[in-house]
Amino acid sequence: MDIHHHLSSGGGAWSILDAQQGKVVAELRYSISDAILVIESVWVDVSLRGKGVGKKLVETAIEYAREHNIKVHPVCSFASALFDAHAVEWSDVRS
C-alpha cells in the first residue's frame, strides 16, 4: 500500500488509495501550529481494520515529525491510544 501525502494550508493528510476502486480507504488528517503536528483524525475502511493500517499512518506522521524536528499531539482517540501503548518508543515526539 502506498501512502500519499497531501499538504494544505496549515496541515494536510496522509492517505491510502485503493487503485482498483479509485477511492481513499484510509486517511490521517492533521494540522500544524507552533511546530506541533496535531493528529485530528485517523479513519480506516472497515475492510482494512485490524490489519495495522491505522498504525502505519500514525507511524508515518511520527517519521515526518522526526524529519522536521516537530512534536506530535494526538487529539484523535485512536492515535492517542497508540501513543500510550508506545510511550517510551515515541516519547521523543509527543508534545
N, C-alpha and C positions, 0 to 999 in steps of 0.2 A: 504494500500500500504506500502510495506516495502522499506525503503531506505537503500541502501548498500553503504558502504564507501570503496573506493579503494585508497590506498596510492601508490605513486610512488616517484621517486627521485625528490625532490623539489616541490611536490604538490600532486594532486590527484583529486578525483571526488566523488560526491555522485550521485547515480543513482537509478532509479526505473525500475524494470523489469516487463514485462507482462509475467507471468508464463505460460499462455496458448500458447502465441506465441513465448516465449523464446527470446524476444528481449527487448532492452532498449527502454523505452517510455518517459523517462525524465532524464535529467542529468545536473549537475552543475559541471563545471571544474574550478580548482583553482591552483594557485601556492603560495608558501610561501617563503618570503625573508625578512630578518631582522625583524622577529616577526610580519609580516604583511601578512595576508591571502588575496590574490588578486583574486577576483571573475572575471574570464576571460570570462565565457560564461554560460548562462542558456538556455537550449533547452527543449521544451516540445512538444511531438507529438500532431498533430493537433486535435486528438480525445480527448485529455485531456485539451486543452487550455480553459482558463476561469473558471477552477474548483479549483484554488488555489494551484495547484501542483508546479508551479514555486516558488510561495511564500514559500511553505513548504520547498523546497530545500534551499532557502536563509535563512530561519529561522534555518535550520539545521546547516548551516555554522556559523551563529551567535552563536548558542549554543556551537559549537565546539570552536569558538574563545574565548568565555567567560570561558569555562572549561580550556583552555590552556593559558589564560591570554595574548592573542594576539589581534591585531587590524584587521579590515577588510577594504579593499579598493575595492569598486565595480567599476571595469572598464566596465563591461557589462552594456549596457544601461537599460536593464530590472531591474537588481539588483540595479543600481544607482537610478532609479525612485522609487523603493520600499524604499530605504534608505531615499530618500527625503520625501516620504509620511509618514515615521515612524521616522522622525528626532529626536524627543525627546526620544522615546522608545529605539532606537538603538544608541543613541549618545555615549554611553559608549564604543562601539566597533568600531565606524567609525574612520578611520585614516585621 
